[in-house]
Amino acid sequence: MKKLALAKLLAKHTSVSTGAAADDLDRVVHDILKSLRKGKSASVPGLGKFVPGKDAVVRFKGTRAKQ
């Protein structure tokens, strides 16, 4: 999914403008990258966690939906 499509979807579900939703997405991505560059993991509640690894490899550990 591209950023604009995700921003439109987020805007629709949160009653904010597409521009505001895009800004929020940028902020979230920036915060995730900032944590990873410091060698810390970054959690996305309800989705999972980005974990820094060796040789600049980043892994994503998704949460499994409870059935």
PDBQT receptor file of N, H, CA, C and O in Angstrom, charges set to zero:
ATOM      1  N   MET A   1       0.855  -1.168   0.000  1.00  0.00    +0.000 N 
ATOM      2  CA  MET A   1       0.000   0.000   0.000  1.00  0.00    +0.000 C 
ATOM      3  C   MET A   1       0.899   1.229   0.000  1.00  0.00    +0.000 C 
ATOM      4  O   MET A   1       1.883   1.286   0.738  1.00  0.00    +0.000 OA
ATOM      5  N   LYS A   2       0.568   2.184  -0.806  1.00  0.00    +0.000 N 
ATOM      6  H   LYS A   2      -0.231   2.138  -1.405  1.00  0.00    +0.000 HD
ATOM      7  CA  LYS A   2       1.344   3.422  -0.872  1.00  0.00    +0.000 C 
ATOM      8  C   LYS A   2       0.894   4.385   0.223  1.00  0.00    +0.000 C 
ATOM      9  O   LYS A   2      -0.205   4.270   0.765  1.00  0.00    +0.000 OA
ATOM     10  N   LYS A   3       1.766   5.330   0.530  1.00  0.00    +0.000 N 
ATOM     11  H   LYS A   3       2.659   5.424   0.090  1.00  0.00    +0.000 HD
ATOM     12  CA  LYS A   3       1.518   6.273   1.623  1.00  0.00    +0.000 C 
ATOM     13  C   LYS A   3       0.199   7.028   1.433  1.00  0.00    +0.000 C 
ATOM     14  O   LYS A   3      -0.570   7.168   2.385  1.00  0.00    +0.000 OA
ATOM     15  N   LEU A   4      -0.070   7.509   0.230  1.00  0.00    +0.000 N 
ATOM     16  H   LEU A   4       0.554   7.395  -0.543  1.00  0.00    +0.000 HD
ATOM     17  CA  LEU A   4      -1.293   8.283   0.003  1.00  0.00    +0.000 C 
ATOM     18  C   LEU A   4      -2.537   7.439   0.261  1.00  0.00    +0.000 C 
ATOM     19  O   LEU A   4      -3.492   7.916   0.873  1.00  0.00    +0.000 OA
ATOM     20  N   ALA A   5      -2.532   6.199  -0.196  1.00  0.00    +0.000 N 
ATOM     21  H   ALA A   5      -1.755   5.811  -0.693  1.00  0.00    +0.000 HD
ATOM     22  CA  ALA A   5      -3.678   5.313   0.033  1.00  0.00    +0.000 C 
ATOM     23  C   ALA A   5      -3.866   5.053   1.529  1.00  0.00    +0.000 C 
ATOM     24  O   ALA A   5      -4.990   5.045   2.030  1.00  0.00    +0.000 OA
ATOM     25  N   LEU A   6      -2.758   4.842   2.228  1.00  0.00    +0.000 N 
ATOM     26  H   LEU A   6      -1.845   4.848   1.821  1.00  0.00    +0.000 HD
ATOM     27  CA  LEU A   6      -2.835   4.609   3.664  1.00  0.00    +0.000 C 
ATOM     28  C   LEU A   6      -3.315   5.861   4.394  1.00  0.00    +0.000 C 
ATOM     29  O   LEU A   6      -4.117   5.772   5.324  1.00  0.00    +0.000 OA
ATOM     30  N   ALA A   7      -2.826   7.029   3.971  1.00  0.00    +0.000 N 
ATOM     31  H   ALA A   7      -2.175   7.101   3.215  1.00  0.00    +0.000 HD
ATOM     32  CA  ALA A   7      -3.252   8.292   4.588  1.00  0.00    +0.000 C 
ATOM     33  C   ALA A   7      -4.743   8.528   4.362  1.00  0.00    +0.000 C 
ATOM     34  O   ALA A   7      -5.443   8.976   5.271  1.00  0.00    +0.000 OA
ATOM     35  N   LYS A   8      -5.235   8.231   3.162  1.00  0.00    +0.000 N 
ATOM     36  H   LYS A   8      -4.666   7.867   2.424  1.00  0.00    +0.000 HD
ATOM     37  CA  LYS A   8      -6.667   8.400   2.881  1.00  0.00    +0.000 C 
ATOM     38  C   LYS A   8      -7.510   7.474   3.749  1.00  0.00    +0.000 C 
ATOM     39  O   LYS A   8      -8.552   7.875   4.267  1.00  0.00    +0.000 OA
ATOM     40  N   LEU A   9      -7.059   6.244   3.902  1.00  0.00    +0.000 N 
ATOM     41  H   LEU A   9      -6.212   5.918   3.481  1.00  0.00    +0.000 HD
ATOM     42  CA  LEU A   9      -7.774   5.277   4.731  1.00  0.00    +0.000 C 
ATOM     43  C   LEU A   9      -7.773   5.720   6.192  1.00  0.00    +0.000 C 
ATOM     44  O   LEU A   9      -8.803   5.667   6.864  1.00  0.00    +0.000 OA
ATOM     45  N   LEU A  10      -6.618   6.154   6.675  1.00  0.00    +0.000 N 
ATOM     46  H   LEU A  10      -5.781   6.197   6.129  1.00  0.00    +0.000 HD
ATOM     47  CA  LEU A  10      -6.507   6.644   8.044  1.00  0.00    +0.000 C 
ATOM     48  C   LEU A  10      -7.398   7.868   8.253  1.00  0.00    +0.000 C 
ATOM     49  O   LEU A  10      -8.074   7.981   9.275  1.00  0.00    +0.000 OA
ATOM     50  N   ALA A  11      -7.397   8.779   7.284  1.00  0.00    +0.000 N 
ATOM     51  H   ALA A  11      -6.848   8.687   6.454  1.00  0.00    +0.000 HD
ATOM     52  CA  ALA A  11      -8.215   9.988   7.373  1.00  0.00    +0.000 C 
ATOM     53  C   ALA A  11      -9.706   9.636   7.440  1.00  0.00    +0.000 C 
ATOM     54  O   ALA A  11     -10.461  10.223   8.215  1.00  0.00    +0.000 OA
ATOM     55  N   LYS A  12     -10.103   8.692   6.631  1.00  0.00    +0.000 N 
ATOM     56  H   LYS A  12      -9.490   8.216   6.001  1.00  0.00    +0.000 HD
ATOM     57  CA  LYS A  12     -11.508   8.273   6.594  1.00  0.00    +0.000 C 
ATOM     58  C   LYS A  12     -11.965   7.702   7.935  1.00  0.00    +0.000 C 
ATOM     59  O   LYS A  12     -13.079   7.965   8.386  1.00  0.00    +0.000 OA
ATOM     60  N   HIS A  13     -11.094   6.921   8.561  1.00  0.00    +0.000 N 
ATOM     61  H   HIS A  13     -10.189   6.707   8.194  1.00  0.00    +0.000 HD
ATOM     62  CA  HIS A  13     -11.460   6.253   9.808  1.00  0.00    +0.000 C 
ATOM     63  C   HIS A  13     -11.261   7.106  11.056  1.00  0.00    +0.000 C 
ATOM     64  O   HIS A  13     -11.736   6.748  12.134  1.00  0.00    +0.000 OA
ATOM     65  N   THR A  14     -10.567   8.226  10.919  1.00  0.00    +0.000 N 
ATOM     66  H   THR A  14     -10.182   8.517  10.043  1.00  0.00    +0.000 HD
ATOM     67  CA  THR A  14     -10.309   9.060  12.088  1.00  0.00    +0.000 C 
ATOM     68  C   THR A  14     -10.875  10.462  11.967  1.00  0.00    +0.000 C 
ATOM     69  O   THR A  14     -10.705  11.280  12.871  1.00  0.00    +0.000 OA
ATOM     70  N   SER A  15     -11.543  10.748  10.865  1.00  0.00    +0.000 N 
ATOM     71  H   SER A  15     -11.681  10.084  10.131  1.00  0.00    +0.000 HD
ATOM     72  CA  SER A  15     -12.180  12.056  10.635  1.00  0.00    +0.000 C 
ATOM     73  C   SER A  15     -11.190  13.217  10.680  1.00  0.00    +0.000 C 
ATOM     74  O   SER A  15     -11.509  14.292  11.189  1.00  0.00    +0.000 OA
ATOM     75  N   VAL A  16      -9.984  12.997  10.145  1.00  0.00    +0.000 N 
ATOM     76  H   VAL A  16      -9.725  12.124   9.732  1.00  0.00    +0.000 HD
ATOM     77  CA  VAL A  16      -9.014  14.081   9.985  1.00  0.00    +0.000 C 
ATOM     78  C   VAL A  16      -8.757  14.235   8.482  1.00  0.00    +0.000 C 
ATOM     79  O   VAL A  16      -9.153  13.383   7.687  1.00  0.00    +0.000 OA
ATOM     80  N   SER A  17      -8.106  15.307   8.111  1.00  0.00    +0.000 N 
ATOM     81  H   SER A  17      -7.785  16.000   8.757  1.00  0.00    +0.000 HD
ATOM     82  CA  SER A  17      -7.807  15.511   6.698  1.00  0.00    +0.000 C 
ATOM     83  C   SER A  17      -6.745  14.516   6.232  1.00  0.00    +0.000 C 
ATOM     84  O   SER A  17      -6.000  13.955   7.035  1.00  0.00    +0.000 OA
ATOM     85  N   THR A  18      -6.695  14.313   4.924  1.00  0.00    +0.000 N 
ATOM     86  H   THR A  18      -7.300  14.768   4.272  1.00  0.00    +0.000 HD
ATOM     87  CA  THR A  18      -5.684  13.427   4.362  1.00  0.00    +0.000 C 
ATOM     88  C   THR A  18      -4.288  13.964   4.657  1.00  0.00    +0.000 C 
ATOM     89  O   THR A  18      -3.371  13.192   4.936  1.00  0.00    +0.000 OA
ATOM     90  N   GLY A  19      -4.126  15.275   4.597  1.00  0.00    +0.000 N 
ATOM     91  H   GLY A  19      -4.871  15.902   4.371  1.00  0.00    +0.000 HD
ATOM     92  CA  GLY A  19      -2.829  15.885   4.895  1.00  0.00    +0.000 C 
ATOM     93  C   GLY A  19      -2.398  15.641   6.330  1.00  0.00    +0.000 C 
ATOM     94  O   GLY A  19      -1.237  15.330   6.595  1.00  0.00    +0.000 OA
ATOM     95  N   ALA A  20      -3.340  15.783   7.255  1.00  0.00    +0.000 N 
ATOM     96  H   ALA A  20      -4.283  16.036   7.039  1.00  0.00    +0.000 HD
ATOM     97  CA  ALA A  20      -3.024  15.545   8.672  1.00  0.00    +0.000 C 
ATOM     98  C   ALA A  20      -2.681  14.073   8.899  1.00  0.00    +0.000 C 
ATOM     99  O   ALA A  20      -1.772  13.754   9.666  1.00  0.00    +0.000 OA
ATOM    100  N   ALA A  21      -3.404  13.189   8.236  1.00  0.00    +0.000 N 
ATOM    101  H   ALA A  21      -4.142  13.449   7.614  1.00  0.00    +0.000 HD
ATOM    102  CA  ALA A  21      -3.123  11.756   8.368  1.00  0.00    +0.000 C 
ATOM    103  C   ALA A  21      -1.744  11.429   7.801  1.00  0.00    +0.000 C 
ATOM    104  O   ALA A  21      -1.013  10.622   8.376  1.00  0.00    +0.000 OA
ATOM    105  N   ALA A  22      -1.385  12.051   6.677  1.00  0.00    +0.000 N 
ATOM    106  H   ALA A  22      -1.978  12.707   6.210  1.00  0.00    +0.000 HD
ATOM    107  CA  ALA A  22      -0.064  11.833   6.081  1.00  0.00    +0.000 C 
ATOM    108  C   ALA A  22       1.034  12.339   7.018  1.00  0.00    +0.000 C 
ATOM    109  O   ALA A  22       2.075  11.698   7.164  1.00  0.00    +0.000 OA
ATOM    110  N   ASP A  23       0.802  13.481   7.647  1.00  0.00    +0.000 N 
ATOM    111  H   ASP A  23      -0.043  14.002   7.528  1.00  0.00    +0.000 HD
ATOM    112  CA  ASP A  23       1.770  14.010   8.617  1.00  0.00    +0.000 C 
ATOM    113  C   ASP A  23       1.941  13.054   9.790  1.00  0.00    +0.000 C 
ATOM    114  O   ASP A  23       3.058  12.835  10.258  1.00  0.00    +0.000 OA
ATOM    115  N   ASP A  24       0.841  12.487  10.264  1.00  0.00    +0.000 N 
ATOM    116  H   ASP A  24      -0.067  12.665   9.884  1.00  0.00    +0.000 HD
ATOM    117  CA  ASP A  24       0.911  11.525  11.371  1.00  0.00    +0.000 C 
ATOM    118  C   ASP A  24       1.703  10.277  10.965  1.00  0.00    +0.000 C 
ATOM    119  O   ASP A  24       2.502   9.759  11.745  1.00  0.00    +0.000 OA
ATOM    120  N   LEU A  25       1.473   9.803   9.739  1.00  0.00    +0.000 N 
ATOM    121  H   LEU A  25       0.824  10.224   9.105  1.00  0.00    +0.000 HD
ATOM    122  CA  LEU A  25       2.225   8.646   9.253  1.00  0.00    +0.000 C 
ATOM    123  C   LEU A  25       3.719   8.955   9.186  1.00  0.00    +0.000 C 
ATOM    124  O   LEU A  25       4.548   8.132   9.574  1.00  0.00    +0.000 OA
ATOM    125  N   ASP A  26       4.057  10.146   8.692  1.00  0.00    +0.000 N 
ATOM    126  H   ASP A  26       3.383  10.814   8.377  1.00  0.00    +0.000 HD
ATOM    127  CA  ASP A  26       5.464  10.552   8.632  1.00  0.00    +0.000 C 
ATOM    128  C   ASP A  26       6.089  10.554  10.016  1.00  0.00    +0.000 C 
ATOM    129  O   ASP A  26       7.225  10.114  10.196  1.00  0.00    +0.000 OA
ATOM    130  N   ARG A  27       5.344  11.050  10.989  1.00  0.00    +0.000 N 
ATOM    131  H   ARG A  27       4.422  11.408  10.842  1.00  0.00    +0.000 HD
ATOM    132  CA  ARG A  27       5.841  11.121  12.362  1.00  0.00    +0.000 C 
ATOM    133  C   ARG A  27       6.085   9.720  12.927  1.00  0.00    +0.000 C 
ATOM    134  O   ARG A  27       7.095   9.477  13.587  1.00  0.00    +0.000 OA
ATOM    135  N   VAL A  28       5.169   8.817  12.668  1.00  0.00    +0.000 N 
ATOM    136  H   VAL A  28       4.349   9.014  12.131  1.00  0.00    +0.000 HD
ATOM    137  CA  VAL A  28       5.309   7.442  13.167  1.00  0.00    +0.000 C 
ATOM    138  C   VAL A  28       6.531   6.767  12.545  1.00  0.00    +0.000 C 
ATOM    139  O   VAL A  28       7.321   6.131  13.242  1.00  0.00    +0.000 OA
ATOM    140  N   VAL A  29       6.678   6.912  11.230  1.00  0.00    +0.000 N 
ATOM    141  H   VAL A  29       6.036   7.429  10.663  1.00  0.00    +0.000 HD
ATOM    142  CA  VAL A  29       7.828   6.312  10.547  1.00  0.00    +0.000 C 
ATOM    143  C   VAL A  29       9.129   6.924  11.066  1.00  0.00    +0.000 C 
ATOM    144  O   VAL A  29      10.102   6.208  11.298  1.00  0.00    +0.000 OA
ATOM    145  N   HIS A  30       9.147   8.235  11.246  1.00  0.00    +0.000 N 
ATOM    146  H   HIS A  30       8.356   8.817  11.057  1.00  0.00    +0.000 HD
ATOM    147  CA  HIS A  30      10.327   8.914  11.775  1.00  0.00    +0.000 C 
ATOM    148  C   HIS A  30      10.685   8.372  13.161  1.00  0.00    +0.000 C 
ATOM    149  O   HIS A  30      11.852   8.096  13.438  1.00  0.00    +0.000 OA
ATOM    150  N   ASP A  31       9.694   8.222  14.018  1.00  0.00    +0.000 N 
ATOM    151  H   ASP A  31       8.746   8.446  13.793  1.00  0.00    +0.000 HD
ATOM    152  CA  ASP A  31       9.936   7.714  15.370  1.00  0.00    +0.000 C 
ATOM    153  C   ASP A  31      10.460   6.274  15.352  1.00  0.00    +0.000 C 
ATOM    154  O   ASP A  31      11.339   5.920  16.137  1.00  0.00    +0.000 OA
ATOM    155  N   ILE A  32       9.920   5.453  14.459  1.00  0.00    +0.000 N 
ATOM    156  H   ILE A  32       9.206   5.741  13.821  1.00  0.00    +0.000 HD
ATOM    157  CA  ILE A  32      10.388   4.069  14.333  1.00  0.00    +0.000 C 
ATOM    158  C   ILE A  32      11.853   4.057  13.890  1.00  0.00    +0.000 C 
ATOM    159  O   ILE A  32      12.678   3.356  14.477  1.00  0.00    +0.000 OA
ATOM    160  N   LEU A  33      12.170   4.832  12.858  1.00  0.00    +0.000 N 
ATOM    161  H   LEU A  33      11.500   5.402  12.381  1.00  0.00    +0.000 HD
ATOM    162  CA  LEU A  33      13.548   4.885  12.363  1.00  0.00    +0.000 C 
ATOM    163  C   LEU A  33      14.508   5.428  13.407  1.00  0.00    +0.000 C 
ATOM    164  O   LEU A  33      15.635   4.946  13.527  1.00  0.00    +0.000 OA
ATOM    165  N   LYS A  34      14.075   6.419  14.158  1.00  0.00    +0.000 N 
ATOM    166  H   LYS A  34      13.160   6.811  14.060  1.00  0.00    +0.000 HD
ATOM    167  CA  LYS A  34      14.904   7.007  15.208  1.00  0.00    +0.000 C 
ATOM    168  C   LYS A  34      15.272   5.951  16.256  1.00  0.00    +0.000 C 
ATOM    169  O   LYS A  34      16.425   5.861  16.678  1.00  0.00    +0.000 OA
ATOM    170  N   SER A  35      14.293   5.163  16.667  1.00  0.00    +0.000 N 
ATOM    171  H   SER A  35      13.356   5.236  16.324  1.00  0.00    +0.000 HD
ATOM    172  CA  SER A  35      14.547   4.098  17.643  1.00  0.00    +0.000 C 
ATOM    173  C   SER A  35      15.496   3.046  17.076  1.00  0.00    +0.000 C 
ATOM    174  O   SER A  35      16.431   2.619  17.752  1.00  0.00    +0.000 OA
ATOM    175  N   LEU A  36      15.252   2.629  15.830  1.00  0.00    +0.000 N 
ATOM    176  H   LEU A  36      14.492   2.976  15.280  1.00  0.00    +0.000 HD
ATOM    177  CA  LEU A  36      16.082   1.600  15.225  1.00  0.00    +0.000 C 
ATOM    178  C   LEU A  36      17.525   2.066  15.067  1.00  0.00    +0.000 C 
ATOM    179  O   LEU A  36      18.456   1.284  15.262  1.00  0.00    +0.000 OA
ATOM    180  N   ARG A  37      17.714   3.335  14.716  1.00  0.00    +0.000 N 
ATOM    181  H   ARG A  37      16.958   3.970  14.558  1.00  0.00    +0.000 HD
ATOM    182  CA  ARG A  37      19.077   3.869  14.565  1.00  0.00    +0.000 C 
ATOM    183  C   ARG A  37      19.823   3.885  15.894  1.00  0.00    +0.000 C 
ATOM    184  O   ARG A  37      21.052   3.828  15.919  1.00  0.00    +0.000 OA
ATOM    185  N   LYS A  38      19.087   3.960  16.992  1.00  0.00    +0.000 N 
ATOM    186  H   LYS A  38      18.089   4.006  16.972  1.00  0.00    +0.000 HD
ATOM    187  CA  LYS A  38      19.698   3.926  18.326  1.00  0.00    +0.000 C 
ATOM    188  C   LYS A  38      19.898   2.490  18.817  1.00  0.00    +0.000 C 
ATOM    189  O   LYS A  38      20.406   2.264  19.915  1.00  0.00    +0.000 OA
ATOM    190  N   GLY A  39      19.492   1.527  17.989  1.00  0.00    +0.000 N 
ATOM    191  H   GLY A  39      19.079   1.711  17.097  1.00  0.00    +0.000 HD
ATOM    192  CA  GLY A  39      19.636   0.124  18.374  1.00  0.00    +0.000 C 
ATOM    193  C   GLY A  39      18.511  -0.385  19.243  1.00  0.00    +0.000 C 
ATOM    194  O   GLY A  39      18.625  -1.449  19.852  1.00  0.00    +0.000 OA
ATOM    195  N   LYS A  40      17.426   0.362  19.308  1.00  0.00    +0.000 N 
ATOM    196  H   LYS A  40      17.333   1.226  18.813  1.00  0.00    +0.000 HD
ATOM    197  CA  LYS A  40      16.276  -0.034  20.129  1.00  0.00    +0.000 C 
ATOM    198  C   LYS A  40      15.156  -0.552  19.229  1.00  0.00    +0.000 C 
ATOM    199  O   LYS A  40      15.052  -0.170  18.063  1.00  0.00    +0.000 OA
ATOM    200  N   SER A  41      14.330  -1.414  19.781  1.00  0.00    +0.000 N 
ATOM    201  H   SER A  41      14.414  -1.724  20.728  1.00  0.00    +0.000 HD
ATOM    202  CA  SER A  41      13.176  -1.898  19.026  1.00  0.00    +0.000 C 
ATOM    203  C   SER A  41      12.073  -0.837  19.056  1.00  0.00    +0.000 C 
ATOM    204  O   SER A  41      12.068   0.054  19.905  1.00  0.00    +0.000 OA
ATOM    205  N   ALA A  42      11.151  -0.955  18.117  1.00  0.00    +0.000 N 
ATOM    206  H   ALA A  42      11.155  -1.679  17.427  1.00  0.00    +0.000 HD
ATOM    207  CA  ALA A  42      10.042  -0.008  18.034  1.00  0.00    +0.000 C 
ATOM    208  C   ALA A  42       8.746  -0.795  17.874  1.00  0.00    +0.000 C 
ATOM    209  O   ALA A  42       8.582  -1.547  16.913  1.00  0.00    +0.000 OA
ATOM    210  N   SER A  43       7.842  -0.620  18.809  1.00  0.00    +0.000 N 
ATOM    211  H   SER A  43       7.976  -0.010  19.590  1.00  0.00    +0.000 HD
ATOM    212  CA  SER A  43       6.562  -1.341  18.784  1.00  0.00    +0.000 C 
ATOM    213  C   SER A  43       5.490  -0.531  18.083  1.00  0.00    +0.000 C 
ATOM    214  O   SER A  43       5.438   0.694  18.183  1.00  0.00    +0.000 OA
ATOM    215  N   VAL A  44       4.636  -1.248  17.372  1.00  0.00    +0.000 N 
ATOM    216  H   VAL A  44       4.678  -2.244  17.290  1.00  0.00    +0.000 HD
ATOM    217  CA  VAL A  44       3.444  -0.664  16.771  1.00  0.00    +0.000 C 
ATOM    218  C   VAL A  44       2.278  -1.446  17.363  1.00  0.00    +0.000 C 
ATOM    219  O   VAL A  44       1.993  -2.562  16.927  1.00  0.00    +0.000 OA
ATOM    220  N   PRO A  45       1.599  -0.864  18.357  1.00  0.00    +0.000 N 
ATOM    221  CA  PRO A  45       0.544  -1.589  19.051  1.00  0.00    +0.000 C 
ATOM    222  C   PRO A  45      -0.484  -2.202  18.092  1.00  0.00    +0.000 C 
ATOM    223  O   PRO A  45      -0.995  -1.539  17.189  1.00  0.00    +0.000 OA
ATOM    224  N   GLY A  46      -0.763  -3.461  18.313  1.00  0.00    +0.000 N 
ATOM    225  H   GLY A  46      -0.348  -4.000  19.045  1.00  0.00    +0.000 HD
ATOM    226  CA  GLY A  46      -1.732  -4.172  17.499  1.00  0.00    +0.000 C 
ATOM    227  C   GLY A  46      -1.151  -4.786  16.241  1.00  0.00    +0.000 C 
ATOM    228  O   GLY A  46      -1.799  -5.617  15.605  1.00  0.00    +0.000 OA
ATOM    229  N   LEU A  47       0.073  -4.389  15.865  1.00  0.00    +0.000 N 
ATOM    230  H   LEU A  47       0.600  -3.714  16.382  1.00  0.00    +0.000 HD
ATOM    231  CA  LEU A  47       0.696  -4.932  14.659  1.00  0.00    +0.000 C 
ATOM    232  C   LEU A  47       1.925  -5.772  14.954  1.00  0.00    +0.000 C 
ATOM    233  O   LEU A  47       2.068  -6.875  14.427  1.00  0.00    +0.000 OA
ATOM    234  N   GLY A  48       2.809  -5.258  15.789  1.00  0.00    +0.000 N 
ATOM    235  H   GLY A  48       2.693  -4.362  16.216  1.00  0.00    +0.000 HD
ATOM    236  CA  GLY A  48       4.022  -5.988  16.100  1.00  0.00    +0.000 C 
ATOM    237  C   GLY A  48       5.161  -5.069  16.479  1.00  0.00    +0.000 C 
ATOM    238  O   GLY A  48       4.954  -3.961  16.973  1.00  0.00    +0.000 OA
ATOM    239  N   LYS A  49       6.393  -5.559  16.234  1.00  0.00    +0.000 N 
ATOM    240  H   LYS A  49       6.561  -6.459  15.832  1.00  0.00    +0.000 HD
ATOM    241  CA  LYS A  49       7.567  -4.819  16.679  1.00  0.00    +0.000 C 
ATOM    242  C   LYS A  49       8.673  -4.912  15.630  1.00  0.00    +0.000 C 
ATOM    243  O   LYS A  49       8.924  -5.982  15.075  1.00  0.00    +0.000 OA
ATOM    244  N   PHE A  50       9.331  -3.782  15.364  1.00  0.00    +0.000 N 
ATOM    245  H   PHE A  50       9.127  -2.913  15.815  1.00  0.00    +0.000 HD
ATOM    246  CA  PHE A  50      10.518  -3.745  14.527  1.00  0.00    +0.000 C 
ATOM    247  C   PHE A  50      11.712  -3.926  15.453  1.00  0.00    +0.000 C 
ATOM    248  O   PHE A  50      11.833  -3.235  16.465  1.00  0.00    +0.000 OA
ATOM    249  N   VAL A  51      12.595  -4.860  15.102  1.00  0.00    +0.000 N 
ATOM    250  H   VAL A  51      12.496  -5.421  14.280  1.00  0.00    +0.000 HD
ATOM    251  CA  VAL A  51      13.729  -5.172  15.952  1.00  0.00    +0.000 C 
ATOM    252  C   VAL A  51      15.014  -5.011  15.142  1.00  0.00    +0.000 C 
ATOM    253  O   VAL A  51      15.170  -5.632  14.091  1.00  0.00    +0.000 OA
ATOM    254  N   PRO A  52      15.946  -4.166  15.639  1.00  0.00    +0.000 N 
ATOM    255  CA  PRO A  52      17.212  -4.012  14.905  1.00  0.00    +0.000 C 
ATOM    256  C   PRO A  52      18.069  -5.262  15.044  1.00  0.00    +0.000 C 
ATOM    257  O   PRO A  52      18.102  -5.902  16.095  1.00  0.00    +0.000 OA
ATOM    258  N   GLY A  53      18.760  -5.593  13.960  1.00  0.00    +0.000 N 
ATOM    259  H   GLY A  53      18.733  -5.073  13.106  1.00  0.00    +0.000 HD
ATOM    260  CA  GLY A  53      19.636  -6.752  13.995  1.00  0.00    +0.000 C 
ATOM    261  C   GLY A  53      21.042  -6.365  13.589  1.00  0.00    +0.000 C 
ATOM    262  O   GLY A  53      21.372  -5.181  13.508  1.00  0.00    +0.000 OA
ATOM    263  N   LYS A  54      21.860  -7.351  13.337  1.00  0.00    +0.000 N 
ATOM    264  H   LYS A  54      21.592  -8.313  13.403  1.00  0.00    +0.000 HD
ATOM    265  CA  LYS A  54      23.233  -7.106  12.916  1.00  0.00    +0.000 C 
ATOM    266  C   LYS A  54      23.273  -6.703  11.445  1.00  0.00    +0.000 C 
ATOM    267  O   LYS A  54      22.373  -7.041  10.675  1.00  0.00    +0.000 OA
ATOM    268  N   ASP A  55      24.310  -5.988  11.067  1.00  0.00    +0.000 N 
ATOM    269  H   ASP A  55      25.040  -5.714  11.692  1.00  0.00    +0.000 HD
ATOM    270  CA  ASP A  55      24.528  -5.573   9.682  1.00  0.00    +0.000 C 
ATOM    271  C   ASP A  55      23.354  -4.775   9.116  1.00  0.00    +0.000 C 
ATOM    272  O   ASP A  55      22.997  -4.939   7.949  1.00  0.00    +0.000 OA
ATOM    273  N   ALA A  56      22.762  -3.926   9.926  1.00  0.00    +0.000 N 
ATOM    274  H   ALA A  56      23.052  -3.793  10.874  1.00  0.00    +0.000 HD
ATOM    275  CA  ALA A  56      21.668  -3.033   9.528  1.00  0.00    +0.000 C 
ATOM    276  C   ALA A  56      20.431  -3.775   9.028  1.00  0.00    +0.000 C 
ATOM    277  O   ALA A  56      19.660  -3.236   8.233  1.00  0.00    +0.000 OA
ATOM    278  N   VAL A  57      20.242  -4.995   9.486  1.00  0.00    +0.000 N 
ATOM    279  H   VAL A  57      20.868  -5.432  10.132  1.00  0.00    +0.000 HD
ATOM    280  CA  VAL A  57      19.054  -5.760   9.128  1.00  0.00    +0.000 C 
ATOM    281  C   VAL A  57      17.988  -5.497  10.186  1.00  0.00    +0.000 C 
ATOM    282  O   VAL A  57      18.246  -5.580  11.387  1.00  0.00    +0.000 OA
ATOM    283  N   VAL A  58      16.784  -5.178   9.713  1.00  0.00    +0.000 N 
ATOM    284  H   VAL A  58      16.574  -5.111   8.738  1.00  0.00    +0.000 HD
ATOM    285  CA  VAL A  58      15.663  -4.935  10.624  1.00  0.00    +0.000 C 
ATOM    286  C   VAL A  58      14.648  -6.053  10.430  1.00  0.00    +0.000 C 
ATOM    287  O   VAL A  58      14.292  -6.396   9.302  1.00  0.00    +0.000 OA
ATOM    288  N   ARG A  59      14.195  -6.606  11.523  1.00  0.00    +0.000 N 
ATOM    289  H   ARG A  59      14.484  -6.328  12.439  1.00  0.00    +0.000 HD
ATOM    290  CA  ARG A  59      13.189  -7.668  11.460  1.00  0.00    +0.000 C 
ATOM    291  C   ARG A  59      11.874  -7.143  12.028  1.00  0.00    +0.000 C 
ATOM    292  O   ARG A  59      11.850  -6.301  12.926  1.00  0.00    +0.000 OA
ATOM    293  N   PHE A  60      10.793  -7.663  11.478  1.00  0.00    +0.000 N 
ATOM    294  H   PHE A  60      10.813  -8.347  10.749  1.00  0.00    +0.000 HD
ATOM    295  CA  PHE A  60       9.484  -7.306  12.002  1.00  0.00    +0.000 C 
ATOM    296  C   PHE A  60       8.876  -8.551  12.613  1.00  0.00    +0.000 C 
ATOM    297  O   PHE A  60       8.747  -9.584  11.957  1.00  0.00    +0.000 OA
ATOM    298  N   LYS A  61       8.506  -8.441  13.872  1.00  0.00    +0.000 N 
ATOM    299  H   LYS A  61       8.611  -7.602  14.405  1.00  0.00    +0.000 HD
ATOM    300  CA  LYS A  61       7.859  -9.550  14.571  1.00  0.00    +0.000 C 
ATOM    301  C   LYS A  61       6.402  -9.165  14.786  1.00  0.00    +0.000 C 
ATOM    302  O   LYS A  61       6.078  -8.415  15.706  1.00  0.00    +0.000 OA
ATOM    303  N   GLY A  62       5.538  -9.679  13.939  1.00  0.00    +0.000 N 
ATOM    304  H   GLY A  62       5.802 -10.289  13.192  1.00  0.00    +0.000 HD
ATOM    305  CA  GLY A  62       4.125  -9.355  14.019  1.00  0.00    +0.000 C 
ATOM    306  C   GLY A  62       3.431 -10.073  15.147  1.00  0.00    +0.000 C 
ATOM    307  O   GLY A  62       3.841 -11.156  15.565  1.00  0.00    +0.000 OA
ATOM    308  N   THR A  63       2.373  -9.455  15.637  1.00  0.00    +0.000 N 
ATOM    309  H   THR A  63       2.040  -8.575  15.298  1.00  0.00    +0.000 HD
ATOM    310  CA  THR A  63       1.570 -10.115  16.653  1.00  0.00    +0.000 C 
ATOM    311  C   THR A  63       0.557 -11.000  15.948  1.00  0.00    +0.000 C 
ATOM    312  O   THR A  63       0.043 -10.660  14.882  1.00  0.00    +0.000 OA
ATOM    313  N   ARG A  64       0.291 -12.097  16.540  1.00  0.00    +0.000 N 
ATOM    314  H   ARG A  64       0.708 -12.373  17.406  1.00  0.00    +0.000 HD
ATOM    315  CA  ARG A  64      -0.697 -13.012  15.950  1.00  0.00    +0.000 C 
ATOM    316  C   ARG A  64      -2.069 -12.716  16.533  1.00  0.00    +0.000 C 
ATOM    317  O   ARG A  64      -2.227 -12.545  17.742  1.00  0.00    +0.000 OA
ATOM    318  N   ALA A  65      -3.044 -12.658  15.659  1.00  0.00    +0.000 N 
ATOM    319  H   ALA A  65      -2.916 -12.797  14.677  1.00  0.00    +0.000 HD
ATOM    320  CA  ALA A  65      -4.408 -12.394  16.112  1.00  0.00    +0.000 C 
ATOM    321  C   ALA A  65      -4.912 -13.592  16.906  1.00  0.00    +0.000 C 
ATOM    322  O   ALA A  65      -4.711 -14.743  16.519  1.00  0.00    +0.000 OA
ATOM    323  N   LYS A  66      -5.559 -13.302  18.005  1.00  0.00    +0.000 N 
ATOM    324  H   LYS A  66      -5.723 -12.367  18.319  1.00  0.00    +0.000 HD
ATOM    325  CA  LYS A  66      -6.143 -14.367  18.818  1.00  0.00    +0.000 C 
ATOM    326  C   LYS A  66      -7.443 -14.816  18.162  1.00  0.00    +0.000 C 
ATOM    327  O   LYS A  66      -8.261 -13.998  17.742  1.00  0.00    +0.000 OA
ATOM    328  N   GLN A  67      -7.610 -16.114  18.085  1.00  0.00    +0.000 N 
ATOM    329  H   GLN A  67      -6.945 -16.778  18.426  1.00  0.00    +0.000 HD
ATOM    330  CA  GLN A  67      -8.827 -16.643  17.447  1.00  0.00    +0.000 C 
ATOM    331  C   GLN A  67      -9.732 -17.287  18.442  1.00  0.00    +0.000 C 
ATOM    332  O   GLN A  67     -10.798 -17.783  18.076  1.00  0.00    +0.000 OA
TER     333      GLN A  67
